Amino acid sequence: MSTGGPTHAVVSPATGRPVAEYQLAQPADVDAAVSSARAALRGWSTATPAERSAVLAKLAKLADEATADLVAEEVSQTGKPVRLATEFDVPGSVDNIDFFAGAARHLEGKASGEYSGDHTSSIRREAVGVVATITPWNYPLQMAVWKVLPALAAGCSVVIKPAEITPLTTLTLARLAGEAGLPPGVFNVVTGSGADVGTTLAGHADVDMVTFTGSTPVGRRVMAAAAVHGHRTQLELGGKAPFVVFDDADLDAAIQGSVAGSLINTGQDCTAATRAIVARPLYDDFVAGVAEVMGKVVIGDPHDPDTDLGPLITLAHRAKVAGMVERAPGEGGRIVTGGVAPEGPGSFYRPTLIADVSEQSEVWRDEIFGPVLAVRSFTDDDDAIRQANDTAYGLAASAWTRDVYRAQRASREIHAGCVWINDHIPIISEMPHGGFGASGFGKDMSQYSLEEYLSIKHVMSDITGVVDKAWHRTIFTKR
């Protein structure tokens, strides 16, 4: 929605050519959207769980039927390979919608009962209210679904600001929600820039909650804006995921897994494997194996089903990634493969492996958000766990071992919201996603994320009917 902002082009990262145009929203449009959401809140929040569930189930069906359109939009605006959009982004989003259609009817809480002996206590779970959400450009459809669907299932109304460079699938999702029967005003989209519209939305006095997925620095600014009014916040921020390979690991599986885990979505994934921490006896073979597999990755047209790796989102982002890689040798790193951009249009960058990096180097400590894997060795299990936890981030990690005790230790002691064992990346709707530390707080997906959008109310009812309650003696003298 927009009242007259400038026209903005959505540009394909693969070709540099426009694929769509739309009008940027302005701060005044945020006021209108929030007002619309506030007006629609009561009707939606008081609908029965079955009524909300029916609308969301219809939305899942319509989204599934619109798979081809959603895939085309997602590939065009992000440059991600069509196989990723077809087999991961869109079906995963449809499944998530379907999950929350069911979750809308399954609110959990402590059993009603007479906990004091003189009263019956019960728990009500009520919609937080109007939710402001700001989503990133790397997974536009999935992130919109992760934020919007649990809010809708809980009975909230929503104002969402997608990244201005990738708004297309969010707009399609909103249109499909209307076709599914979602009442007007419950799901609002403002397609403006983060600097003005995002800031206005995050700090709006008449929203009740702010959710954000994106970089840690921007997330902190969002939280600061929300804190002015004391709004509840939920943040899913950056990551620097460790990929720990113990000396008993299946080396071939670890090599394959590290390449897949580091290159998914061209590395533009906050859970991507970015720090390989490898047992010294396996180190040389691991580095050689990863370089070999990376060398076979097919870079090209993201609409071609044979393409493995698409472009980075913009030329500016590619320059940032390339700059970090170029500085790595000055900090002790050794570029084994990649480290260059191929010739031709688009913002492509070759898969890159940097070995022997120091623990204080930029590529080891800072989020790169590109197809880059840095590697270090470790001496013993204590050193492996120490290196894995030596980061401000705590979103995801993986441990590769055949030893069940090592696996259990890694899952206990690595400080991350998700720890995979002998795999890296898979997610499922039934399980939560979210991190610790600089990776934010709160959960997306699963029943746990529904809790983010619900307020808990305790209702306590006297069951004695007596005038003089036992506790009154703390106030009144005996008469």
ZAMI-796793 format. One line per field, with one value per residue (C-alpha): residue number from 0; residue in three letters; x, y, z. Coordinates in pm, 1 decimal. Layout:
residues N
k	NUM_...
r	ala_...
c1	X_...
c2	Y_...
c3	Z_...
END
This chain:
residues 479
k	0_1_2_3_4_5_6_7_8_9_10_11_12_13_14_15_16_17_18_19_20_21_22_23_24_25_26_27_28_29_30_31_32_33_34_35_36_37_38_39_40_41_42_43_44_45_46_47_48_49_50_51_52_53_54_55_56_57_58_59_60_61_62_63_64_65_66_67_68_69_70_71_72_73_74_75_76_77_78_79_80_81_82_83_84_85_86_87_88_89_90_91_92_93_94_95_96_97_98_99_100_101_102_103_104_105_106_107_108_109_110_111_112_113_114_115_116_117_118_119_120_121_122_123_124_125_126_127_128_129_130_131_132_133_134_135_136_137_138_139_140_141_142_143_144_145_146_147_148_149_150_151_152_153_154_155_156_157_158_159_160_161_162_163_164_165_166_167_168_169_170_171_172_173_174_175_176_177_178_179_180_181_182_183_184_185_186_187_188_189_190_191_192_193_194_195_196_197_198_199_200_201_202_203_204_205_206_207_208_209_210_211_212_213_214_215_216_217_218_219_220_221_222_223_224_225_226_227_228_229_230_231_232_233_234_235_236_237_238_239_240_241_242_243_244_245_246_247_248_249_250_251_252_253_254_255_256_257_258_259_260_261_262_263_264_265_266_267_268_269_270_271_272_273_274_275_276_277_278_279_280_281_282_283_284_285_286_287_288_289_290_291_292_293_294_295_296_297_298_299_300_301_302_303_304_305_306_307_308_309_310_311_312_313_314_315_316_317_318_319_320_321_322_323_324_325_326_327_328_329_330_331_332_333_334_335_336_337_338_339_340_341_342_343_344_345_346_347_348_349_350_351_352_353_354_355_356_357_358_359_360_361_362_363_364_365_366_367_368_369_370_371_372_373_374_375_376_377_378_379_380_381_382_383_384_385_386_387_388_389_390_391_392_393_394_395_396_397_398_399_400_401_402_403_404_405_406_407_408_409_410_411_412_413_414_415_416_417_418_419_420_421_422_423_424_425_426_427_428_429_430_431_432_433_434_435_436_437_438_439_440_441_442_443_444_445_446_447_448_449_450_451_452_453_454_455_456_457_458_459_460_461_462_463_464_465_466_467_468_469_470_471_472_473_474_475_476_477_478
r	met_ser_thr_gly_gly_pro_thr_his_ala_val_val_ser_pro_ala_thr_gly_arg_pro_val_ala_glu_tyr_gln_leu_ala_gln_pro_ala_asp_val_asp_ala_ala_val_ser_ser_ala_arg_ala_ala_leu_arg_gly_trp_ser_thr_ala_thr_pro_ala_glu_arg_ser_ala_val_leu_ala_lys_leu_ala_lys_leu_ala_asp_glu_ala_thr_ala_asp_leu_val_ala_glu_glu_val_ser_gln_thr_gly_lys_pro_val_arg_leu_ala_thr_glu_phe_asp_val_pro_gly_ser_val_asp_asn_ile_asp_phe_phe_ala_gly_ala_ala_arg_his_leu_glu_gly_lys_ala_ser_gly_glu_tyr_ser_gly_asp_his_thr_ser_ser_ile_arg_arg_glu_ala_val_gly_val_val_ala_thr_ile_thr_pro_trp_asn_tyr_pro_leu_gln_met_ala_val_trp_lys_val_leu_pro_ala_leu_ala_ala_gly_cys_ser_val_val_ile_lys_pro_ala_glu_ile_thr_pro_leu_thr_thr_leu_thr_leu_ala_arg_leu_ala_gly_glu_ala_gly_leu_pro_pro_gly_val_phe_asn_val_val_thr_gly_ser_gly_ala_asp_val_gly_thr_thr_leu_ala_gly_his_ala_asp_val_asp_met_val_thr_phe_thr_gly_ser_thr_pro_val_gly_arg_arg_val_met_ala_ala_ala_ala_val_his_gly_his_arg_thr_gln_leu_glu_leu_gly_gly_lys_ala_pro_phe_val_val_phe_asp_asp_ala_asp_leu_asp_ala_ala_ile_gln_gly_ser_val_ala_gly_ser_leu_ile_asn_thr_gly_gln_asp_cys_thr_ala_ala_thr_arg_ala_ile_val_ala_arg_pro_leu_tyr_asp_asp_phe_val_ala_gly_val_ala_glu_val_met_gly_lys_val_val_ile_gly_asp_pro_his_asp_pro_asp_thr_asp_leu_gly_pro_leu_ile_thr_leu_ala_his_arg_ala_lys_val_ala_gly_met_val_glu_arg_ala_pro_gly_glu_gly_gly_arg_ile_val_thr_gly_gly_val_ala_pro_glu_gly_pro_gly_ser_phe_tyr_arg_pro_thr_leu_ile_ala_asp_val_ser_glu_gln_ser_glu_val_trp_arg_asp_glu_ile_phe_gly_pro_val_leu_ala_val_arg_ser_phe_thr_asp_asp_asp_asp_ala_ile_arg_gln_ala_asn_asp_thr_ala_tyr_gly_leu_ala_ala_ser_ala_trp_thr_arg_asp_val_tyr_arg_ala_gln_arg_ala_ser_arg_glu_ile_his_ala_gly_cys_val_trp_ile_asn_asp_his_ile_pro_ile_ile_ser_glu_met_pro_his_gly_gly_phe_gly_ala_ser_gly_phe_gly_lys_asp_met_ser_gln_tyr_ser_leu_glu_glu_tyr_leu_ser_ile_lys_his_val_met_ser_asp_ile_thr_gly_val_val_asp_lys_ala_trp_his_arg_thr_ile_phe_thr_lys_arg
c1	0.0_122.3_-21.9_216.1_576.0_832.9_841.3_1090.4_1225.7_1280.3_1603.6_1715.8_2053.9_2132.1_2093.0_2084.4_1760.6_1426.6_1165.2_889.5_803.4_595.6_536.0_731.0_523.1_581.4_564.5_204.1_120.4_247.9_-1.5_-280.4_-174.6_-147.8_-487.3_-632.5_-479.3_-608.9_-961.5_-956.8_-805.0_-1116.5_-1304.7_-1013.8_-899.4_-1251.3_-1308.7_-1314.4_-1000.7_-1190.6_-1278.5_-919.6_-797.2_-1033.0_-902.9_-540.8_-604.2_-758.6_-453.2_-225.5_-429.5_-419.5_-46.2_14.0_-189.6_11.2_346.7_456.6_390.1_557.2_863.9_891.7_867.3_1113.3_1373.8_1337.1_1370.1_1637.0_1834.7_1816.9_1834.0_1496.9_1561.1_1598.5_1280.1_1086.7_1204.3_1265.7_1131.5_780.6_686.7_837.8_627.9_311.2_381.3_435.0_101.7_-65.5_100.1_-30.5_-376.9_-376.1_-191.4_-465.9_-689.4_-436.9_-352.5_-169.5_-185.5_-184.2_-493.5_-769.5_-784.4_-813.9_-452.4_-533.3_-815.3_-1062.9_-1047.1_-1050.8_-761.5_-750.1_-524.3_-639.1_-416.1_-506.9_-368.8_-89.9_-256.7_-119.9_211.1_467.4_707.3_1007.8_1147.1_1474.6_1559.5_1725.8_1410.8_1126.4_839.5_958.2_1034.2_694.3_525.9_738.1_634.6_280.7_129.3_179.2_54.0_-260.7_-313.1_-294.9_-558.9_-328.1_-347.3_-26.5_158.9_457.2_737.0_927.2_1270.5_1217.0_1430.9_1226.9_859.3_688.8_606.9_495.4_246.1_126.2_90.0_-125.5_-342.8_-390.3_-480.1_-759.3_-882.9_-879.5_-1123.4_-894.1_-1089.3_-968.9_-716.8_-586.1_-284.9_-129.4_183.3_387.6_648.9_887.9_1252.3_1393.4_1537.8_1201.2_912.4_1086.5_1196.1_848.4_686.5_925.7_874.6_502.0_313.5_2.4_154.5_179.0_470.6_763.3_928.0_1233.5_1459.8_1782.7_2129.8_2233.4_2315.4_1979.1_1801.6_1945.8_1816.5_1473.5_1474.3_1575.5_1289.6_1040.6_1170.0_1060.4_702.3_783.1_668.9_731.1_1004.0_1116.8_1440.6_1607.3_1943.8_2280.4_2486.3_2834.3_2757.7_3034.7_3067.9_3262.7_3421.4_3555.4_3826.7_3578.2_3341.0_3239.7_3477.7_3294.5_2965.1_3128.0_3285.0_2958.4_2764.0_2998.4_2973.0_2594.3_2566.0_2791.8_2657.3_2281.1_2114.0_2462.6_2563.2_2303.3_2159.4_2212.3_2236.5_2482.3_2796.4_3064.0_3328.7_3455.4_3641.0_3814.8_4014.8_4383.3_4412.8_4132.3_4220.3_4424.3_4190.1_3889.3_4032.9_4126.7_3785.4_3589.0_3793.5_3724.0_3347.5_3329.9_3507.1_3220.1_2944.1_2753.7_2708.1_2460.9_2110.0_1896.6_1599.9_1797.9_1729.0_2092.8_2222.9_2357.2_2460.5_2290.0_2414.8_2451.8_2165.4_2335.8_2665.0_2719.6_2679.9_2919.5_3175.6_3138.7_3189.9_3483.3_3646.0_3638.2_3788.4_4060.3_4166.4_4188.2_4547.8_4666.3_4524.8_4690.8_4421.0_4496.0_4250.3_4230.0_3965.4_3737.6_3782.1_3688.8_3380.5_3315.2_3297.0_2961.6_2645.8_2492.3_2639.3_2781.7_3073.2_3258.4_3241.1_3532.9_3733.2_3977.2_4202.2_4435.9_4252.7_4337.1_4079.8_4084.1_4053.4_3758.9_3641.0_3632.6_3451.0_3220.6_2919.3_3010.9_2670.9_2819.9_2947.1_3254.1_3373.2_3662.2_3849.0_4060.5_4185.8_4144.0_4355.9_4104.5_3733.3_3765.8_3934.2_3661.7_3382.9_3576.8_3625.5_3261.6_3148.0_3406.2_3159.7_2902.7_2645.7_2442.8_2192.1_2296.1_2577.0_2652.7_2872.2_2994.4_3082.6_2997.9_3035.0_2700.3_2867.4_3053.1_2728.3_2546.2_2822.1_2819.1_2442.1_2465.8_2767.1_2757.8_2573.2_2326.2_1951.6_1984.3_2253.1_2247.3_2424.6_2577.1_2381.7_2355.8_2056.1_1731.2_1434.5_1082.7_763.1_711.4_1041.4_1153.7_1411.0_1585.4_1910.3_2103.8_2328.9_2388.8_2159.1_1854.2_1581.9_1241.9_1134.9_1002.0_814.9_656.1_413.0_683.7_657.4_281.6_362.8_544.6_214.6_-1.1_-43.5_-105.1_-385.3_-457.6_-827.0_-892.0_-1251.0_-1365.3_-1554.6_-1653.4_-1908.7_-1804.4_-1781.5_-1490.3_-1210.1_-936.2_-675.1_-872.9_-726.1_-404.5_-597.1_-875.7_-851.2_-1087.7_-1435.2
c2	0.0_351.4_700.9_824.0_727.9_699.4_406.1_135.6_-139.4_-498.2_-602.7_-956.1_-1023.4_-1263.9_-1016.8_-672.1_-604.8_-496.3_-768.8_-560.3_-211.9_-91.7_220.0_265.9_327.5_633.4_684.4_804.0_464.7_298.7_499.2_390.7_26.1_19.0_187.4_-74.3_-355.7_-204.3_-177.6_-539.8_-682.1_-734.1_-926.5_-1157.5_-1209.8_-1305.2_-1545.1_-1902.6_-2110.6_-2323.4_-2017.3_-1895.1_-2245.2_-2277.1_-1955.5_-2056.6_-2404.4_-2242.9_-2019.2_-2325.5_-2478.8_-2161.5_-2117.9_-2475.7_-2415.0_-2098.4_-2277.3_-2201.1_-1829.2_-1812.4_-1995.8_-1765.7_-1454.8_-1583.7_-1681.5_-1355.7_-1125.9_-1314.2_-1501.9_-1823.8_-2144.6_-2269.8_-2609.6_-2442.1_-2240.2_-2539.3_-2800.5_-2589.9_-2234.6_-2275.5_-2625.7_-2544.1_-2228.9_-2414.5_-2676.4_-2403.1_-2241.2_-2578.7_-2639.1_-2314.2_-2382.0_-2679.3_-2499.7_-2235.3_-2501.1_-2640.9_-2383.7_-2536.0_-2434.3_-2550.5_-2744.1_-2549.6_-2641.5_-2534.1_-2452.3_-2239.1_-2464.9_-2175.4_-2070.4_-2218.6_-2094.0_-2108.7_-1976.0_-1772.7_-1722.4_-1408.2_-1241.6_-993.3_-744.6_-561.7_-711.7_-513.6_-738.9_-662.4_-939.1_-980.9_-1034.7_-1376.5_-1589.1_-1343.7_-1593.1_-1818.2_-1530.7_-1373.2_-1704.7_-1763.6_-1425.3_-1378.1_-1724.7_-1780.4_-1425.7_-1492.5_-1829.3_-1656.7_-1402.0_-1105.1_-860.3_-784.9_-508.4_-646.8_-461.9_-689.7_-589.1_-330.9_-528.1_-852.2_-774.4_-979.2_-1306.2_-1123.0_-926.0_-1247.8_-1410.9_-1120.4_-1144.7_-1517.9_-1459.7_-1227.0_-1487.7_-1744.1_-1533.2_-1338.8_-1025.1_-690.3_-516.7_-830.8_-867.7_-539.9_-493.1_-171.4_-184.8_89.6_124.5_27.0_369.9_545.0_296.4_24.7_269.0_421.0_79.5_-51.2_258.1_302.3_378.5_182.3_-160.2_-415.0_-628.2_-596.1_-894.1_-877.0_-1107.2_-965.4_-855.1_-811.8_-438.2_-357.2_-584.7_-387.9_-65.1_-222.8_-332.3_16.6_171.1_-78.6_-24.8_341.1_219.3_-99.4_-323.1_-694.8_-793.3_-1111.7_-1108.5_-1366.2_-1219.8_-1317.7_-1630.4_-1774.1_-2142.7_-2384.2_-2711.5_-2942.9_-3252.5_-3498.9_-3751.9_-4041.6_-3865.8_-4002.5_-3779.1_-3804.3_-3710.9_-3418.6_-3288.3_-3311.6_-3164.7_-2870.3_-2768.6_-2799.5_-2626.3_-2337.3_-2276.4_-2300.1_-1987.4_-1874.8_-1866.8_-1597.9_-1791.9_-1707.5_-2078.3_-2158.2_-2349.6_-2081.1_-2205.5_-2560.2_-2681.4_-3002.6_-3260.2_-3234.9_-3593.3_-3522.0_-3162.4_-3193.4_-3447.9_-3237.4_-2923.2_-3110.3_-3278.8_-2957.9_-2781.1_-3065.6_-3062.4_-2682.6_-2696.7_-2902.4_-2661.0_-2522.4_-2143.8_-1995.7_-1891.0_-1945.7_-2041.9_-2338.4_-2658.2_-2762.2_-2453.7_-2517.6_-2165.7_-1839.1_-1481.6_-1277.8_-1037.7_-719.0_-600.3_-400.2_-712.3_-902.5_-626.2_-663.7_-1041.9_-1006.8_-748.4_-981.8_-1264.1_-1039.4_-932.6_-1290.7_-1366.1_-1060.2_-1219.5_-1556.3_-1726.2_-1932.5_-1914.5_-2273.0_-2224.9_-1948.0_-1595.2_-1439.9_-1326.9_-1485.8_-1260.3_-1150.6_-984.1_-1035.0_-1047.0_-1400.6_-1511.4_-1840.6_-2085.1_-2002.2_-2205.1_-2031.1_-2257.6_-2197.7_-1885.2_-1735.1_-1722.2_-1342.4_-1300.2_-1114.5_-1409.4_-1629.6_-1389.7_-1176.6_-1281.5_-1294.9_-1394.0_-1536.6_-1867.9_-1875.1_-2145.3_-2081.1_-2374.5_-2429.5_-2742.2_-2848.7_-3061.3_-3236.7_-3237.3_-2959.6_-2739.4_-2818.3_-2714.4_-2405.2_-2290.8_-2360.5_-2136.8_-1864.0_-1634.4_-1370.7_-1562.0_-1864.7_-1954.2_-2292.6_-2547.5_-2902.1_-3185.4_-3475.5_-3797.1_-4167.8_-4159.1_-4116.9_-3973.3_-3711.1_-3625.7_-3588.2_-3370.6_-3146.6_-3106.8_-3012.8_-2785.8_-2601.2_-2277.4_-2251.0_-2260.6_-2560.9_-2829.5_-3080.0_-3414.1_-3545.0_-3294.9_-2919.2_-2707.6_-2915.5_-2751.9_-2876.0_-2692.3_-2885.4_-2772.1_-2421.1_-2197.5_-1918.8_-1829.8_-1699.3_-1398.9_-1183.0_-1417.3_-1278.3_-1432.6_-1592.0_-1863.4_-1898.8_-2207.6_-2473.7_-2441.0_-2247.0_-1958.0_-1938.1_-1851.4_-1539.1_-1393.7_-1485.4_-1309.9_-1529.3_-1425.4_-1589.3_-1598.3_-1681.0_-1736.0_-1776.3_-2103.5_-2058.0_-1777.1_-1660.8_-1292.4_-1317.1_-1473.4_-1643.1_-1402.5_-1099.9_-1144.2_-993.8_-668.7_-665.7_-715.7_-973.8_-821.0
c3	0.0_-75.9_-89.6_-352.3_-288.0_-566.2_-804.4_-718.1_-945.0_-836.0_-1007.4_-1090.1_-926.1_-1208.5_-1493.4_-1337.0_-1523.6_-1367.6_-1323.4_-1163.4_-1043.4_-751.8_-546.5_-225.1_85.1_300.3_679.0_640.6_491.2_806.7_1010.8_778.1_788.1_1167.1_1195.5_960.8_1166.7_1490.4_1351.5_1231.6_1549.5_1757.4_1491.9_1414.1_1773.0_1882.5_1592.3_1711.6_1670.1_1420.3_1213.3_1205.8_1128.1_832.0_673.8_720.3_582.0_274.8_245.8_250.9_-31.3_-240.2_-182.5_-291.7_-606.8_-672.1_-639.7_-995.8_-956.7_-615.9_-744.2_-1046.4_-828.9_-570.0_-828.6_-1021.2_-721.2_-521.5_-786.7_-587.0_-794.0_-908.6_-746.3_-407.3_-450.1_-584.7_-336.4_-23.8_-8.0_-144.9_-20.9_316.7_335.8_237.4_503.4_762.6_673.6_702.5_1040.7_1185.8_1051.4_1288.4_1568.7_1581.9_1741.2_1987.5_2252.1_2547.1_2911.6_3270.2_3373.1_3547.7_3913.4_4277.2_4346.9_4651.2_4769.9_4774.0_4410.7_4065.7_3854.0_3477.6_3205.8_2909.0_2608.3_2419.0_2108.1_2178.3_1944.4_1641.7_1529.2_1329.9_1142.9_925.2_705.2_509.1_144.2_159.4_211.8_143.6_133.2_413.8_648.4_582.5_660.4_972.4_1112.0_985.8_1023.5_1398.1_1457.5_1253.6_1421.1_1760.0_1656.3_1597.1_1310.2_1121.4_941.5_752.6_578.2_341.0_215.9_-54.2_-300.3_-263.9_-191.0_-461.6_-284.3_30.8_-176.9_-339.2_4.0_122.4_-189.1_-139.9_226.5_116.2_-130.6_150.8_351.7_582.3_680.3_541.8_765.3_933.1_699.7_580.6_367.4_351.2_76.9_181.1_268.6_604.4_672.3_682.7_670.6_872.3_1139.5_1156.8_1188.5_1455.2_1668.2_1609.1_1928.3_1831.6_1769.0_2048.0_1929.7_1690.0_1520.3_1298.0_1100.6_964.8_1063.5_1425.2_1397.6_1239.4_1487.3_1775.5_1622.0_1579.5_1943.7_2056.1_1856.8_2001.3_2354.0_2348.9_2387.8_2577.4_2294.1_2307.5_2060.2_1889.7_1692.5_1466.0_1377.0_1233.3_1277.1_1243.5_1258.4_1362.2_1169.7_1401.5_1244.7_1502.3_1413.0_1395.3_1155.0_816.8_620.8_288.3_455.3_634.9_313.3_122.4_414.1_458.1_93.9_93.2_428.9_334.0_-16.0_41.1_-94.6_-207.9_157.5_228.1_518.6_885.1_971.2_690.9_784.6_792.0_1039.7_982.4_1293.7_1193.7_1389.0_1303.5_1161.7_909.8_833.2_513.1_356.7_454.0_293.0_-25.4_-42.9_7.8_-259.9_-502.9_-442.6_-456.6_-793.2_-937.1_-832.0_-1131.5_-1132.7_-1376.4_-1466.2_-1153.3_-1372.7_-1510.5_-1308.9_-1354.3_-1171.1_-820.0_-718.1_-800.1_-760.8_-446.2_-392.2_-522.5_-664.0_-345.3_-134.0_-361.7_-311.5_65.9_47.7_-191.2_33.3_331.3_124.8_-19.0_329.4_459.0_344.7_533.1_847.7_790.1_579.6_271.3_-17.8_-142.0_-409.5_-530.5_-411.7_-745.6_-934.7_-1274.1_-1577.1_-1709.9_-1582.3_-1242.1_-893.5_-901.3_-680.5_-690.0_-396.2_-171.7_80.1_314.5_523.1_816.8_933.4_1271.0_1548.8_1541.9_1165.8_1017.8_809.5_1120.5_1351.1_1133.3_932.3_562.4_418.4_103.6_-41.1_181.8_422.9_662.9_819.6_1129.7_1301.0_1664.5_1895.2_2123.4_2205.9_2462.3_2203.2_1948.2_2184.6_2290.6_1931.8_1847.1_2134.0_2075.3_1899.1_1986.7_1780.3_1878.3_1609.2_1470.6_1473.6_1371.7_1502.1_1289.5_1474.0_1496.5_1876.4_2054.9_2364.7_2163.4_1987.1_2317.3_2458.7_2152.0_2168.2_2536.5_2531.2_2199.3_2266.6_1979.1_1928.8_1697.4_1694.8_1410.7_1439.8_1114.0_905.7_866.7_753.7_762.0_934.7_1002.9_1089.9_1412.9_1567.6_1669.8_1508.7_1699.3_1865.3_2161.5_2216.0_1908.9_1713.1_1891.8_2104.8_2066.1_1824.9_1473.0_1356.2_1579.4_1868.0_2052.6_1806.0_1864.1_2226.3_2105.8_1985.2_2285.4_2618.7_2920.6_3155.6_3490.9_3586.6_3956.6_4075.9_4435.8_4492.2_4860.3_4846.2_5194.3_5280.9_5523.0_5323.3_5519.6_5388.3_5508.1_5855.0_5719.4_5672.0_5935.4_6309.9_6453.2_6508.6
END
